[in-house]
Amino acid sequence: MKVSLFITCFNDTLFPQTGKAVVEVLERLGHEVEFRTDQTCCGQMHNNSGYPVEALTLVRRFVDVFRHADVVVVPSTSCTVTVRTAYPRLAAEDASLLSEVEALIPRVYEFSEFLTDALGLEDVGAYYPHRVTYHASCNSLRGLKLGDAPKALLKAVKGLDFVDLPAIEECCGFGGTFAVKNSEVSTAMLSDKMRAVLATGAEVVTAGDNSCLMHIAGGLSRLKTGVRAMHLAEILACTEAGV
Protein backbone atom coordinates (compact mmCIF):
# COMPACT_ATOMS: atom_id res chain seq x y z
CA MET A 1 0.00 0.00 0.00
CA LYS A 2 1.17 3.53 -0.72
CA VAL A 3 0.96 5.62 2.46
CA SER A 4 1.15 9.41 2.61
CA LEU A 5 2.68 10.62 5.88
CA PHE A 6 1.28 13.79 7.43
CA ILE A 7 3.98 14.50 9.95
CA THR A 8 2.30 17.48 11.75
CA CYS A 9 4.10 20.77 12.36
CA PHE A 10 4.72 19.93 16.04
CA ASN A 11 6.61 16.76 15.15
CA ASP A 12 8.39 18.35 12.22
CA THR A 13 9.67 21.18 14.39
CA LEU A 14 10.39 19.47 17.70
CA PHE A 15 10.25 15.68 17.33
CA PRO A 16 11.44 14.64 13.85
CA GLN A 17 12.41 11.20 15.21
CA THR A 18 8.71 10.34 15.40
CA GLY A 19 8.24 10.68 11.65
CA LYS A 20 11.34 8.63 10.98
CA ALA A 21 10.02 5.91 13.28
CA VAL A 22 6.65 5.81 11.50
CA VAL A 23 8.46 5.37 8.18
CA GLU A 24 10.61 2.56 9.62
CA VAL A 25 7.59 0.67 10.92
CA LEU A 26 5.50 1.02 7.77
CA GLU A 27 8.37 0.14 5.42
CA ARG A 28 9.23 -2.88 7.57
CA LEU A 29 5.62 -3.99 7.06
CA GLY A 30 6.06 -3.73 3.30
CA HIS A 31 4.37 -0.42 2.56
CA GLU A 32 5.63 2.44 0.41
CA VAL A 33 5.73 5.73 2.34
CA GLU A 34 5.72 9.13 0.69
CA PHE A 35 6.20 12.55 2.25
CA ARG A 36 4.57 15.41 0.38
CA THR A 37 6.84 18.37 1.02
CA ASP A 38 4.18 21.03 0.44
CA GLN A 39 2.21 19.92 3.52
CA THR A 40 1.95 22.35 6.44
CA CYS A 41 -0.09 22.65 9.66
CA CYS A 42 -3.52 21.01 9.97
CA GLY A 43 -4.92 24.21 11.49
CA GLN A 44 -5.56 22.84 14.96
CA MET A 45 -3.92 25.78 16.72
CA HIS A 46 -5.87 28.33 14.71
CA ASN A 47 -9.19 26.54 15.12
CA ASN A 48 -8.77 26.00 18.86
CA SER A 49 -7.69 29.61 19.41
CA GLY A 50 -10.68 31.15 17.65
CA TYR A 51 -9.27 31.90 14.20
CA PRO A 52 -11.59 29.97 11.84
CA VAL A 53 -10.69 32.00 8.74
CA GLU A 54 -7.02 31.17 9.12
CA ALA A 55 -7.87 27.56 9.95
CA LEU A 56 -9.98 27.28 6.79
CA THR A 57 -6.98 28.30 4.70
CA LEU A 58 -5.14 25.31 6.13
CA VAL A 59 -8.11 23.01 5.51
CA ARG A 60 -7.88 23.94 1.83
CA ARG A 61 -4.13 23.32 1.87
CA PHE A 62 -4.56 19.88 3.45
CA VAL A 63 -7.16 18.91 0.85
CA ASP A 64 -5.00 20.22 -2.01
CA VAL A 65 -2.02 18.20 -0.80
CA PHE A 66 -3.76 14.92 -0.01
CA ARG A 67 -6.89 14.75 -2.19
CA HIS A 68 -5.39 12.00 -4.36
CA ALA A 69 -3.65 10.08 -1.57
CA ASP A 70 -4.57 6.43 -1.13
CA VAL A 71 -4.29 6.75 2.64
CA VAL A 72 -2.93 9.42 5.00
CA VAL A 73 -1.29 8.38 8.27
CA VAL A 74 -0.90 10.89 11.11
CA PRO A 75 1.28 10.25 14.22
CA SER A 76 -0.90 12.53 16.34
CA THR A 77 -4.33 11.89 17.80
CA SER A 78 -5.10 15.60 18.18
CA CYS A 79 -4.34 16.45 14.55
CA THR A 80 -6.39 13.46 13.38
CA VAL A 81 -9.33 14.64 15.49
CA THR A 82 -8.99 18.12 13.97
CA VAL A 83 -9.28 16.72 10.45
CA ARG A 84 -12.26 14.54 11.30
CA THR A 85 -14.29 16.87 13.48
CA ALA A 86 -13.22 20.44 12.75
CA TYR A 87 -12.77 20.26 8.98
CA PRO A 88 -16.45 19.53 8.12
CA ARG A 89 -17.56 22.44 10.31
CA LEU A 90 -14.96 24.83 8.93
CA ALA A 91 -15.81 23.87 5.35
CA ALA A 92 -19.59 23.87 5.86
CA GLU A 93 -20.26 27.04 3.84
CA ASP A 94 -18.29 25.87 0.81
CA ALA A 95 -20.15 22.93 -0.74
CA SER A 96 -17.31 21.96 -3.05
CA LEU A 97 -14.70 21.99 -0.30
CA LEU A 98 -17.00 20.15 2.10
CA SER A 99 -17.52 17.42 -0.48
CA GLU A 100 -13.76 16.99 -0.84
CA VAL A 101 -13.27 16.97 2.94
CA GLU A 102 -15.92 14.30 3.38
CA ALA A 103 -14.33 12.18 0.65
CA LEU A 104 -10.87 12.48 2.20
CA ILE A 105 -11.68 11.91 5.89
CA PRO A 106 -12.25 8.11 5.59
CA ARG A 107 -8.69 7.81 4.25
CA VAL A 108 -7.09 9.68 7.17
CA TYR A 109 -5.84 7.48 10.02
CA GLU A 110 -4.00 8.04 13.27
CA PHE A 111 -0.86 5.86 13.30
CA SER A 112 -1.92 3.18 15.80
CA GLU A 113 -5.41 3.14 14.35
CA PHE A 114 -3.98 2.48 10.90
CA LEU A 115 -2.00 -0.49 12.20
CA THR A 116 -4.82 -2.09 14.17
CA ASP A 117 -7.95 -1.11 12.22
CA ALA A 118 -6.82 -0.70 8.61
CA LEU A 119 -4.12 -3.39 8.59
CA GLY A 120 -5.54 -5.64 11.32
CA LEU A 121 -2.19 -5.93 13.10
CA GLU A 122 -0.97 -6.02 16.68
CA ASP A 123 2.47 -7.60 16.35
CA VAL A 124 4.62 -5.43 14.06
CA GLY A 125 7.88 -7.25 14.75
CA ALA A 126 9.18 -4.88 17.40
CA TYR A 127 11.57 -5.62 20.27
CA TYR A 128 11.96 -3.31 23.24
CA PRO A 129 13.18 -4.85 26.54
CA HIS A 130 11.98 -2.19 28.95
CA ARG A 131 9.16 -1.55 31.42
CA VAL A 132 6.65 0.75 29.69
CA THR A 133 3.40 2.48 30.62
CA TYR A 134 0.95 4.13 28.25
CA HIS A 135 -0.70 7.54 28.62
CA ALA A 136 -3.97 7.84 26.67
CA SER A 137 -4.38 11.41 25.47
CA CYS A 138 -7.78 13.07 25.73
CA ASN A 139 -8.10 12.99 21.93
CA SER A 140 -7.29 9.29 21.76
CA LEU A 141 -9.84 8.48 24.45
CA ARG A 142 -12.70 10.80 23.66
CA GLY A 143 -11.99 12.06 20.16
CA LEU A 144 -10.89 8.94 18.28
CA LYS A 145 -12.07 6.37 20.84
CA LEU A 146 -9.00 4.23 20.21
CA GLY A 147 -9.69 2.13 23.27
CA ASP A 148 -7.07 -0.53 23.94
CA ALA A 149 -5.58 -0.59 20.43
CA PRO A 150 -2.33 1.19 21.40
CA LYS A 151 -1.99 -1.08 24.44
CA ALA A 152 -2.42 -4.15 22.23
CA LEU A 153 0.42 -2.97 20.02
CA LEU A 154 2.65 -2.49 23.05
CA LYS A 155 1.77 -5.82 24.63
CA ALA A 156 2.76 -7.56 21.41
CA VAL A 157 6.27 -6.06 21.49
CA LYS A 158 8.84 -8.73 22.29
CA GLY A 159 10.67 -8.18 25.57
CA LEU A 160 8.45 -5.28 26.64
CA ASP A 161 7.10 -5.31 30.20
CA PHE A 162 3.81 -3.43 29.98
CA VAL A 163 2.19 -1.92 33.06
CA ASP A 164 -1.17 -0.13 33.13
CA LEU A 165 -1.20 3.55 34.11
CA PRO A 166 -3.47 4.39 37.08
CA ALA A 167 -6.24 6.91 36.31
CA ILE A 168 -5.45 6.62 32.62
CA GLU A 169 -8.60 8.56 31.73
CA GLU A 170 -7.29 11.75 33.39
CA CYS A 171 -5.83 14.56 31.28
CA CYS A 172 -2.11 15.36 31.57
CA GLY A 173 -2.88 19.10 31.68
CA PHE A 174 -1.25 20.19 28.41
CA GLY A 175 -4.14 21.01 26.10
CA GLY A 176 -2.10 23.28 23.83
CA THR A 177 -2.55 26.90 24.87
CA PHE A 178 -4.41 25.70 27.98
CA ALA A 179 -1.04 25.01 29.63
CA VAL A 180 -0.05 28.64 28.99
CA LYS A 181 -3.34 30.35 29.80
CA ASN A 182 -4.07 28.22 32.87
CA SER A 183 -0.58 27.32 34.02
CA GLU A 184 -1.42 26.68 37.67
CA VAL A 185 -4.24 24.27 36.85
CA SER A 186 -2.11 22.66 34.16
CA THR A 187 0.76 22.14 36.61
CA ALA A 188 -1.56 20.56 39.17
CA MET A 189 -2.90 18.14 36.55
CA LEU A 190 0.64 17.34 35.45
CA SER A 191 1.61 16.57 39.04
CA ASP A 192 -1.19 14.01 39.28
CA LYS A 193 -0.13 12.44 35.99
CA MET A 194 3.51 12.23 37.06
CA ARG A 195 2.55 10.54 40.31
CA ALA A 196 0.62 7.96 38.32
CA VAL A 197 3.55 7.36 35.97
CA LEU A 198 6.02 6.99 38.83
CA ALA A 199 3.69 4.59 40.65
CA THR A 200 4.05 2.11 37.78
CA GLY A 201 7.81 1.84 38.14
CA ALA A 202 8.08 2.23 34.37
CA GLU A 203 11.30 3.23 32.65
CA VAL A 204 9.39 4.78 29.76
CA VAL A 205 6.02 6.50 29.32
CA THR A 206 4.60 6.44 25.83
CA ALA A 207 1.61 7.95 23.98
CA GLY A 208 0.36 8.75 20.50
CA ASP A 209 0.82 12.50 20.91
CA ASN A 210 4.17 14.22 21.34
CA SER A 211 2.44 17.28 22.79
CA CYS A 212 1.32 15.32 25.85
CA LEU A 213 4.67 13.58 26.03
CA MET A 214 6.57 16.88 25.93
CA HIS A 215 4.50 18.14 28.85
CA ILE A 216 4.95 14.97 30.90
CA ALA A 217 8.63 14.60 29.99
CA GLY A 218 9.34 18.16 31.04
CA GLY A 219 7.92 17.54 34.48
CA LEU A 220 9.66 14.20 34.91
CA SER A 221 12.97 15.71 33.82
CA ARG A 222 12.73 18.65 36.22
CA LEU A 223 12.22 16.16 39.06
CA LYS A 224 15.19 14.12 37.81
CA THR A 225 13.13 10.91 37.87
CA GLY A 226 15.03 9.18 35.09
CA VAL A 227 11.78 8.18 33.37
CA ARG A 228 11.88 8.78 29.62
CA ALA A 229 9.07 9.70 27.24
CA MET A 230 8.84 8.14 23.78
CA HIS A 231 6.22 8.24 21.07
CA LEU A 232 4.55 4.89 20.41
CA ALA A 233 6.05 4.81 16.91
CA GLU A 234 9.58 5.01 18.30
CA ILE A 235 9.02 1.92 20.42
CA LEU A 236 7.42 0.00 17.56
CA ALA A 237 10.35 0.92 15.31
CA CYS A 238 12.82 -0.87 17.60
CA THR A 239 13.94 -4.36 16.62
CA GLU A 240 16.36 -6.97 17.92
CA ALA A 241 18.68 -6.17 15.05
CA GLY A 242 18.88 -2.58 16.19
CA VAL A 243 19.69 -3.33 19.83
Sequence and secondary structure as in RCSB ss.txt:
>XXXX:A:sequence
MKVSLFITCFNDTLFPQTGKAVVEVLERLGHEVEFRTDQTCCGQMHNNSGYPVEALTLVRRFVDVFRHADVVVVP
STSCTVTVRTAYPRLAAEDASLLSEVEALIPRVYEFSEFLTDALGLEDVGAYYPHRVTYHASCNSLRGLKLGDAP
KALLKAVKGLDFVDLPAIEECCGFGGTFAVKNSEVSTAMLSDKMRAVLATGAEVVTAGDNSCLMHIAGGLSRLKT
GVRAMHLAEILACTEAGV
>XXXX:A:secstr
 EEEE   HHHHHH HHHHHHHHHHHHHTT EEE  TT    SHHHHHTT HHHHHHHHHHHHHHHTT S EEES
 HHHHHIIIIIHHHHTTT HHHHHHHHHHGGGEEEHHHIIIIIS  S  S B  SEEEE   HIIIIIS  TTHH
HHHHHTSBT EEE  TTTTS  S TTTHHHHTHHHHHHHHHHHHHHHHHHT SEEEES HHHHHHHHHHHHHTT 
  EEEEHHHHHH  GGG 
